């Protein structure tokens, strides 16, 4: 995908076959090229931080994981992000 090309152009390190680079470089690149910014994040059991970035019009999205070293790796990217309402148990 185009995001993979952008990260490659930013001189990424390779980690387990994923495109990786310093978090600030990845975030700057995604914002500049796609207008994507973080909209959600969570702490993974392995200590990494999982982030979802989307463009303002939600036409593109990227999922990153950032490890304690500060290196972020691209997990997935695509188009046409849709936020869905959270379903919270049985509301009877």
LINWOHU-V973645 format. One line per field, one symbol per residue. phi: phi as a letter, one per 20 degrees, with the letter a starting at -180 (. if undefined). psi: psi as a letter, one per 20 degrees, with the letter a starting at -180 (. if undefined). burial: I if it has 9 or more other ideal C-beta (glycine too) atoms within 8 Angstrom, else O. A space follows every 10 residues. Layout:
# LINWOHU-V973645
phi=???
psi=???
burial=???
This chain:
# LINWOHU-V973645
phi=.ffffffffe lfeeclmdec afgfffffff ffecmecfcb bbeefenfde cddcfgelfc bbdccdegfn edcfeabacl fcedffedle ee
psi=rhhhgghghj lqqpokjqpq rqghgggggh gghikpqpiq qqpqhjirpp qpqqrhjkhq qqpqpprhij pppphqqbrl qppqqppnao m.
burial=OOIIOIIOOI OIOOOOOIII IOIOIIIOII IOOIOIIOOO OOOIOOOIII IIIIIOOIOI IIIIIIIOOO IIIIOOIOOO IOOOOOOOOO OO
